[in-house]
Amino acid sequence: MTAPHPTPDLFALSEIQGPVLRPRDPGYGDEVTGFNLAALHAPDVVVGATSPHDIVTALRWASATHTPVAVQATGHGANFPIDHGLLINTARMTDVTVNPETRTATISAGAKWRHVLDAATPHGLAALSGSATDAGAIGYTLGGGLPVLGRTYGYAADLVHSFQVVTPDGTLHETDATNEPELFWALKGGKGNVGVVTSMTCGLLELPTLLGGGIYCEAQHAEPLMTAWAEWIKHVPEAMCSAFTLLRLPPIPQIPEPLRGGFWARVAVAWTADPAEGEALLAPLREAAPVAVDLVEEMPYAALDRIYMEPQDPLPARESCSLLRELPPEAIRAFLDEAGPQAADYPLLAVGLRHMGGALSRPARTEDAICARDAGFLLEAVGVLAAPPAAEAIERATASLHRAMAPYGTGLTMVNIHGTPGDAEDRARAWTPEVLTRLRTAKKTYDPANLLRYGHTVTQ
């Protein structure tokens, strides 16, 4: 058993307005626990930040005491346990200010996309969020941010105007495309390598409603539905965003009937143009196999969670992804051989392919560290780590799936969905060699002591 690291004197943290807790203090457990319960954090100190001043003070203390630092808002991306060091919890910083004239939102460090939508919706505006609006807006965007409407509008990072960020020496920076552009570059897709973001200002969309939801078939019909989807996406316009997923849903109350406890093949769709045109486009999918449940409907943008219906309660999850260039018939066969109906007792909750391309393939207006613009598809796998035997089975199935699909891949992942980062070679798969070299240079500039070394970070 590793002996606890000595905790330096915390007097310098007395100026912090939020709680400053050690492991035996009341409330410590709640403060360090995030959405993904697979990562059990055990920092020496946790700071519940309430303002940029709290973050500045915490980082100055960490710099002075050579204490490594991690950051957490919602913990959706908590796939790497924090041992010792300082954890800055930004969950109290949820302010969102919307400017309807400029169609922008300034979002504080701990705000969820749900907070942003609540502020933007009264103005008929929408944020370029992901499939779960309970996730933190800033952590999602630092990883590039793959939105539900990505084919139509691009990555979430593409809409960022500026960041306010504290570097590990405790300096507060305002950065955009012209003010410290290298820092701005590293924050758009480089994840948490160079600083702790206290707020960001990003563009919003004039999009009060959309057509979205899922078309579900029993999994025995997975092959005809997937084959039809793979052909269908070759011809749809950029206003149509979709994903094919195999779902093995447990029989728990959190999952609505009639989906509860079922094994489903689903095509999830989101369409931003005329609803009648979108409905007409869906005809080939509805004709490909018997539809058991059809949840596609015109909905307020703020109801985005209905499309993918991701879990709303914390759980221990193992997620992973690969980027694919193409999906030829042999790739469909490999996918179904791994995860299809014949795979008895398959341990993964969800295995899916998201259609990319469109606006996701176009260069950003300003440079960024996103390395997925040449991908045609995102392959994603999720398992729930209920017990040690299940965890072992999930690891084996995950590795086997990505090996089977590797011949069709780019060799890269997306940092937000990469899963638990391994060694330096594994971590490097989130970026091209050129971007990784540049990110390491930025890391050396802004975090020379490598204080930000938890999670999916790079070596200098």
C-alpha positions in Angstrom: 0.0 0.0 0.0 1.4 3.4 -1.0 2.0 5.8 1.9 0.0 9.1 1.6 1.9 12.0 0.2 2.5 14.7 2.8 0.0 17.5 2.4 1.7 20.9 2.5 0.3 23.6 4.8 -3.0 24.8 3.4 -2.9 28.3 5.0 -2.2 29.8 1.5 -5.6 28.4 0.4 -7.5 30.3 3.2 -8.5 33.1 0.7 -10.5 30.6 -1.3 -14.3 31.2 -0.9 -15.3 27.6 -1.6 -14.6 24.6 0.5 -11.1 23.3 0.9 -11.2 19.7 2.1 -8.9 16.8 3.0 -9.7 13.1 2.9 -11.2 12.9 6.4 -13.2 16.1 6.2 -17.1 15.9 6.0 -18.2 16.3 2.4 -14.9 15.2 0.8 -16.5 12.1 -0.8 -19.3 14.1 -2.5 -16.8 16.7 -3.6 -14.5 14.2 -5.4 -17.2 11.9 -7.0 -18.1 12.5 -10.6 -20.6 11.1 -13.1 -18.4 8.2 -14.2 -18.0 6.1 -11.0 -15.3 4.0 -12.6 -12.7 6.6 -11.6 -12.5 6.8 -7.8 -10.6 10.0 -7.0 -8.4 10.3 -3.9 -6.7 13.7 -4.0 -4.8 15.0 -0.9 -6.8 18.2 -1.2 -10.0 19.2 -3.1 -11.0 22.8 -3.7 -14.6 23.6 -4.5 -14.0 26.7 -6.6 -16.6 29.4 -6.7 -14.8 31.9 -8.9 -11.7 32.5 -11.1 -10.1 34.0 -8.0 -10.4 30.6 -6.3 -8.8 28.9 -9.2 -6.0 31.4 -9.4 -5.3 31.0 -5.7 -5.4 27.2 -5.9 -3.0 27.1 -8.8 -0.6 29.5 -7.2 -0.5 27.2 -4.2 0.0 24.1 -6.4 2.8 25.8 -8.2 4.5 26.9 -5.0 4.2 23.4 -3.5 4.9 21.4 -6.7 1.5 19.7 -6.3 0.0 18.1 -9.3 -3.5 19.3 -10.3 -6.6 17.8 -11.8 -9.9 19.5 -12.7 -13.5 18.2 -12.6 -16.9 19.8 -13.3 -19.4 17.0 -13.9 -17.0 14.0 -14.1 -18.5 12.6 -17.3 -15.0 12.3 -18.6 -13.6 10.9 -15.4 -11.9 7.8 -16.8 -8.6 8.2 -15.0 -8.5 8.0 -11.1 -6.7 10.9 -9.4 -4.3 9.7 -6.7 -2.9 12.4 -4.4 -2.4 16.0 -5.6 -5.0 18.7 -5.8 -8.5 18.4 -7.4 -10.2 21.6 -8.4 -14.0 21.0 -8.6 -15.6 23.7 -10.7 -19.2 22.4 -10.3 -20.3 25.5 -8.4 -19.4 27.8 -11.3 -22.5 27.5 -13.5 -23.2 31.1 -14.6 -24.1 31.5 -18.3 -24.6 34.9 -19.9 -26.3 35.1 -23.3 -26.0 38.0 -25.7 -28.9 37.6 -28.1 -27.6 40.4 -30.4 -24.2 38.8 -31.0 -25.7 35.3 -30.6 -23.0 34.3 -28.1 -22.9 32.8 -24.6 -20.2 33.2 -22.0 -20.1 30.0 -20.0 -18.5 29.5 -16.6 -16.2 26.6 -15.8 -18.7 24.2 -14.2 -21.7 24.9 -16.4 -23.4 22.0 -18.0 -24.9 22.2 -21.5 -28.3 22.1 -19.8 -27.4 25.4 -18.1 -26.5 26.9 -21.5 -29.6 25.7 -23.2 -31.8 27.0 -20.3 -30.2 30.4 -20.9 -30.3 30.3 -24.7 -33.7 28.8 -25.4 -35.8 31.9 -24.4 -34.0 33.8 -27.2 -34.6 31.1 -29.8 -30.9 30.1 -29.7 -29.2 26.8 -29.3 -25.7 25.6 -28.3 -23.7 23.1 -30.2 -23.9 20.4 -27.5 -23.3 16.7 -27.4 -25.7 13.8 -26.9 -26.0 14.4 -23.2 -26.8 17.9 -22.0 -25.9 16.9 -18.4 -22.2 16.9 -19.5 -19.9 19.9 -18.7 -19.7 22.4 -21.6 -16.0 23.3 -21.2 -14.5 19.9 -20.7 -16.4 18.7 -23.7 -15.2 21.7 -25.9 -11.6 21.4 -24.8 -11.7 17.9 -26.3 -13.0 19.4 -29.6 -16.7 18.5 -28.8 -18.4 16.2 -31.3 -22.0 17.5 -31.4 -25.2 15.7 -32.3 -25.4 18.2 -35.2 -21.7 18.0 -36.1 -22.2 17.2 -39.8 -24.3 20.4 -40.1 -22.3 22.8 -38.0 -18.9 21.3 -37.2 -17.2 20.8 -33.9 -18.1 22.7 -30.7 -14.6 24.2 -30.6 -15.2 25.7 -34.1 -17.7 28.1 -32.4 -15.4 29.3 -29.6 -14.6 33.0 -29.7 -12.3 33.2 -26.6 -11.3 31.5 -23.3 -10.4 32.9 -19.9 -7.8 30.4 -18.6 -5.5 30.2 -15.6 -2.1 28.6 -16.4 -0.5 26.4 -13.7 1.7 29.3 -12.4 -1.6 31.1 -11.4 -1.6 33.6 -14.2 -5.1 34.5 -15.6 -5.1 34.9 -19.4 -7.7 36.1 -21.9 -7.0 34.2 -25.1 -8.4 34.2 -28.6 -7.3 33.9 -32.2 -5.2 37.0 -32.0 -4.3 37.2 -28.3 -1.9 34.4 -27.3 -3.0 32.3 -30.3 -0.9 29.3 -29.4 -2.6 29.0 -26.1 -6.0 29.4 -27.9 -5.0 26.7 -30.3 -4.0 24.2 -27.6 -7.3 24.7 -25.8 -9.3 23.7 -28.9 -8.9 19.9 -29.0 -5.8 19.7 -26.8 -7.9 19.0 -23.7 -6.5 20.0 -20.3 -2.8 20.2 -21.1 -2.1 23.9 -20.7 -4.4 25.5 -18.1 -7.7 25.5 -16.2 -10.4 27.3 -18.1 -12.6 29.6 -16.0 -14.9 30.6 -18.8 -15.4 30.6 -22.6 -17.4 32.6 -25.0 -18.8 30.8 -28.0 -21.3 31.3 -30.8 -24.9 30.1 -30.6 -27.3 28.9 -33.4 -30.7 30.1 -34.4 -32.3 26.8 -34.1 -35.4 26.5 -31.8 -36.5 23.1 -33.1 -35.3 20.1 -35.0 -36.5 16.7 -36.2 -34.9 13.9 -34.1 -35.1 10.6 -32.3 -34.4 7.0 -32.8 -35.7 4.2 -35.1 -35.5 0.9 -33.3 -35.6 -2.6 -34.7 -35.2 -5.8 -32.8 -31.5 -6.8 -33.0 -32.2 -9.8 -35.1 -32.8 -7.3 -37.9 -29.5 -5.5 -37.3 -27.9 -6.5 -40.6 -30.5 -5.2 -43.0 -30.9 -2.0 -41.0 -27.2 -1.4 -40.8 -26.7 -2.2 -44.5 -29.5 0.2 -45.5 -28.1 2.9 -43.2 -24.6 2.5 -44.7 -26.0 3.0 -48.2 -28.4 5.8 -47.1 -25.8 8.0 -45.6 -23.9 8.2 -48.9 -26.7 10.4 -50.3 -28.1 12.4 -47.4 -27.4 16.2 -47.1 -25.4 17.7 -44.4 -28.5 18.7 -42.5 -29.0 15.0 -41.7 -26.9 13.7 -38.8 -27.1 10.0 -37.7 -25.6 7.1 -35.9 -26.2 3.3 -36.0 -26.0 1.6 -32.6 -26.5 -1.8 -31.1 -27.9 -1.5 -27.6 -28.2 -4.2 -25.0 -30.3 -2.4 -22.4 -30.7 -3.8 -18.9 -34.1 -4.3 -17.3 -33.9 -1.3 -14.9 -36.5 1.4 -14.2 -34.4 4.2 -15.6 -34.9 2.8 -19.1 -38.5 3.5 -20.4 -40.8 0.8 -21.7 -40.8 -0.7 -24.3 -37.1 -0.4 -24.7 -36.3 -1.7 -21.2 -34.4 -5.0 -21.1 -34.3 -5.3 -24.9 -31.6 -5.8 -27.5 -32.0 -3.2 -30.2 -30.5 -2.0 -33.4 -31.1 1.7 -33.6 -30.6 4.5 -36.1 -30.6 7.9 -34.2 -31.2 10.9 -36.4 -31.1 14.7 -36.1 -32.3 16.9 -39.0 -32.2 20.7 -39.0 -34.1 21.5 -42.2 -37.8 21.2 -43.2 -39.4 18.4 -41.0 -41.5 17.1 -43.9 -38.4 16.7 -46.0 -36.6 15.0 -43.2 -39.4 12.5 -42.7 -39.4 11.7 -46.4 -35.6 11.0 -46.2 -36.1 8.5 -43.5 -38.3 6.2 -45.6 -35.5 3.8 -46.7 -34.6 3.2 -43.1 -38.1 2.5 -42.0 -38.5 0.1 -45.0 -35.2 -1.8 -44.4 -36.5 -3.9 -41.4 -39.5 -4.2 -39.2 -39.6 -1.1 -37.0 -40.5 -1.9 -33.4 -40.3 1.5 -31.9 -40.2 4.9 -33.8 -39.4 7.9 -31.6 -38.5 10.4 -34.4 -40.5 13.6 -33.9 -40.2 17.3 -34.2 -38.9 18.6 -30.9 -37.6 21.7 -29.2 -33.8 21.8 -29.5 -33.7 21.9 -25.7 -35.1 18.3 -25.8 -32.0 17.1 -27.5 -31.4 14.3 -24.9 -34.4 12.4 -26.4 -32.3 11.5 -29.5 -29.6 9.3 -28.0 -31.3 8.7 -24.6 -28.1 8.4 -22.7 -28.0 7.5 -19.0 -29.0 10.3 -16.7 -27.7 8.7 -13.5 -24.0 8.2 -12.5 -22.6 4.8 -13.3 -19.1 3.1 -13.7 -18.5 3.1 -17.4 -15.7 2.1 -19.7 -15.8 3.9 -23.0 -13.5 3.9 -26.0 -13.5 5.0 -29.7 -11.7 4.7 -33.0 -11.9 6.9 -36.0 -12.7 5.1 -39.3 -12.1 6.4 -42.8 -14.8 4.2 -44.5 -17.5 1.6 -44.0 -17.3 -1.0 -46.8 -19.4 -4.2 -46.7 -16.5 -6.1 -45.1 -16.4 -3.5 -42.3 -20.1 -4.0 -41.7 -19.5 -7.7 -41.5 -16.7 -7.3 -39.1 -18.8 -5.0 -36.9 -21.7 -7.4 -36.8 -19.5 -10.5 -36.3 -18.1 -8.8 -33.2 -21.2 -7.3 -31.6 -24.2 -8.6 -33.5 -27.0 -10.9 -32.5 -24.9 -14.0 -32.6 -22.5 -12.7 -30.0 -24.1 -14.3 -26.9 -23.5 -12.7 -23.5 -21.8 -9.8 -25.2 -20.7 -7.5 -22.3 -20.9 -4.1 -24.0 -23.9 -1.9 -23.4 -23.6 0.0 -26.6 -21.5 -0.3 -29.7 -22.1 2.3 -32.4 -21.0 4.1 -35.5 -21.6 7.9 -35.9 -21.6 9.3 -39.4 -19.1 12.1 -39.7 -18.0 14.2 -42.7 -19.9 17.3 -43.8 -19.0 20.3 -41.7 -16.8 18.0 -39.5 -14.5 17.5 -42.4 -13.9 21.2 -43.2 -11.0 23.2 -41.8 -11.8 25.4 -38.8 -11.8 29.2 -39.2 -8.9 29.3 -36.8 -6.3 26.6 -36.2 -7.1 23.9 -33.6 -5.7 20.6 -32.3 -8.6 18.5 -33.5 -7.4 15.5 -35.6 -10.6 13.9 -36.7 -11.5 16.0 -39.8 -10.5 13.2 -42.2 -12.7 10.6 -40.5 -15.8 9.3 -42.1 -17.1 7.5 -38.9 -16.6 7.4 -35.2 -16.7 3.9 -33.7 -17.7 4.0 -30.0 -18.1 1.3 -27.4 -19.4 1.6 -23.9 -19.5 -1.0 -21.1 -20.8 -0.8 -17.5 -18.2 -2.1 -15.0 -20.7 -3.8 -12.6 -18.2 -6.3 -11.1 -14.6 -7.5 -11.7 -15.5 -10.4 -14.0 -17.6 -8.0 -16.1 -14.7 -5.5 -16.3 -12.4 -8.2 -17.7 -15.0 -9.3 -20.2 -15.6 -5.6 -21.3 -11.8 -5.1 -21.7 -11.6 -8.2 -23.9 -14.6 -7.3 -26.0 -13.4 -3.7 -26.4 -10.0 -4.7 -27.6 -11.4 -7.3 -30.0 -13.8 -4.8 -31.5 -11.2 -2.2 -32.2 -8.8 -4.8 -33.6 -11.5 -6.0 -36.0 -12.2 -2.5 -37.2 -8.6 -1.3 -37.4 -8.2 -2.1 -41.1 -10.8 0.6 -41.8 -9.4 3.2 -39.3 -7.3 6.3 -39.4 -5.3 5.0 -36.5 -6.5 7.9 -34.2 -9.1 8.4 -31.5 -11.0 11.5 -30.2 -9.6 12.6 -26.8 -13.0 13.0 -25.1 -14.1 9.4 -25.9 -10.6 7.8 -25.9 -11.3 6.1 -22.5 -8.7 5.5 -19.9 -5.4 6.8 -21.2 -2.6 4.3 -21.2 1.1 4.9 -21.9 2.6 7.7 -24.0 2.0 5.7 -27.2 -1.6 5.1 -26.4 -2.3 8.8 -25.4 -0.7 9.9 -28.7 -3.5 8.2 -30.7 -5.7 11.3 -30.0 -3.5 13.5 -32.2 -1.4 13.3 -35.4 2.4 13.3 -34.9 2.5 17.0 -36.0 -0.2 18.1 -33.7 1.3 16.1 -30.8 4.7 17.8 -31.3 3.1 21.2 -31.3 1.0 20.3 -28.2 4.0 19.2 -26.4 5.7 22.5 -27.1 2.7 24.4 -25.8 2.7 22.2 -22.7 6.4 23.0 -22.1 5.6 26.7 -22.5 2.6 27.0 -20.2 3.1 24.0 -17.9 6.9 23.5 -17.7 6.6 21.7 -14.3 4.0 19.3 -15.7 1.5 20.0 -12.9 -1.4 19.2 -15.1 -0.5 15.5 -15.5 -3.7 13.7 -14.6 -6.1 12.5 -17.3 -5.4 12.5 -21.0 -2.3 14.7 -20.9 0.9 14.6 -23.0 4.5 14.4 -21.9 6.8 17.3 -22.8 
